[in-house]
Amino acid sequence: MPTERFDFDAPAGYRLSGRIELPDAPVRGWALFAHCFTCGKDGLAAVRIGRALARAGIGVLRFDFAGLGGSGGEFAGGFGADAADLIAAYAAMAAADRAPGLLIGHSFGGAAALAAAADMPAVKAVATIAAPFDIAHVLHQIGDAGVAVIETQGSAEVQLAGRPFTIGKAFIDDLRHQDQGARIAKIGRALMVMHAPRDEVVGIDHATRIFLAARHPRSFVSLDDADHLLTRTADAEYAASVIAAWAARYMPPVEETRSEGQPGEVFAEETRAGKFQLAMRAGGIRFLADEPEGVGGLGSGPTPYDLLSAALAACTTMTLRLYADQKGWPVDRIATAVGHTKRAGQKPADLFTRRITIEGAIDAEQRARMLDIAGRCPVHRTLEAGSAFERVSDAAEVAAESVAAHARDMAGVTARQGVS
């Protein structure tokens, strides 16, 4: 999955470090992701959700808040500073012609997203994951004893997620003086609240309070038995798929068609749902490929041999339509069914069966000629002749020549047959 470095300046002058997960074509829109407290842009949830959304055509910027990862500034500089940095991220994306229509916040980042959304004009939808309603809830990670030391001494070093951080009294005071309920009531965007009922870090009551404070359109999605950080891949993938489906309503529609000059590669990538399920891209559209349940798959899509048979069926039908139209014959509709079997002990072992239906006022001779022409389609010839294979290390080296070559094959079908 291609990732682009995307650094930008915070309002306070320090540099913030980000990465954009570039979306698969066609691009449906852009999103901004705010990570959880101390997690950083490279946390499991941020990366997995960002990449899953990118596969769905939604590009995602994830960045480190101040004092974390590659970003400058001071960690725990204040909740207001985090919200301001989130708004700066939005502005940087908008300046790059990638204005986000979707804002996503995880845990403390969800609270920041709720606070910042009103200052992001292009954002139409906000999704929170395990977000606290009471922002001061984050102080539970510091502990009562740690908070007491900070309030007495003005600042103290505390351990958070196994790392030392210096927290000042101003940060604690800032958290305690936030009216999140009023912000949520005035957010003016579609809101989806995602939370696991058994979240042991931020209780489900926080999701209830966020939901009740919001106005319609609002939605709640249970994350079932997911943990707070979505450490299981399946939980992050589920959250991303739900967000992508929900947010599609608030993004401009994209017609998924092959554009002129689009590379002719077919792309297959594991979804990690089940043993064999693949996310496929071909000809400007997306679909799933899989194996039947009987051999360990989910049965969620065509098998590789189904797809090979589909190529022969499609090419046969297109070739016959091209031939009938050139001859001016009154053919109304053509349909082709292709099956594939393996023959033990025979050469060649692969057998393709083809059943062709031709509707129209043509005579027996014309029908017989069309059935003969079916054996001349480009995919039939490719399967019959065999193919050479070459590994290409860089996808950028693959040109669109295969698309043009197939078009030439189709256009030259009748010429190669030498039939008047």
ABEGO torsion letter per residue (X at the ends): XBBBBBBBBBAAGBBBBBBBBBBBOBBAEBBBBBBBBGAEAABAAAAAAAAAAAAAGBBBBBBBBBGBEABBEBBGAEAAAAAAAAAAAAAAAAAAGABBABBBBBEAAAAAAAAAAAABAABABBBBBGBBABAAAAAAAAEAAAAAAAAAAGBBBBBBGGBBBBBBAAAAAAAAABBAAAAAAAAGBBBBBBBBAABAABBAAAAAAAAAABBOBBBBBBAEABBAAGABAAAAAAAAAAAAAAAAAABBBBBBBBBBGBBABBBBBBAGBEAABBBBBBGGBBBBBBBBAAAGBAGABBBAAAAAAAAAAAAAAAAAAAAAAAAGBBBABBBBBBBBBBBBGBOBABBBBBBBBBBEBBBAAAAAAAAAAAAABAAAAAAAAEBBBBBBABAAABBAAAAAAAAAAAAAAAAAAGBX
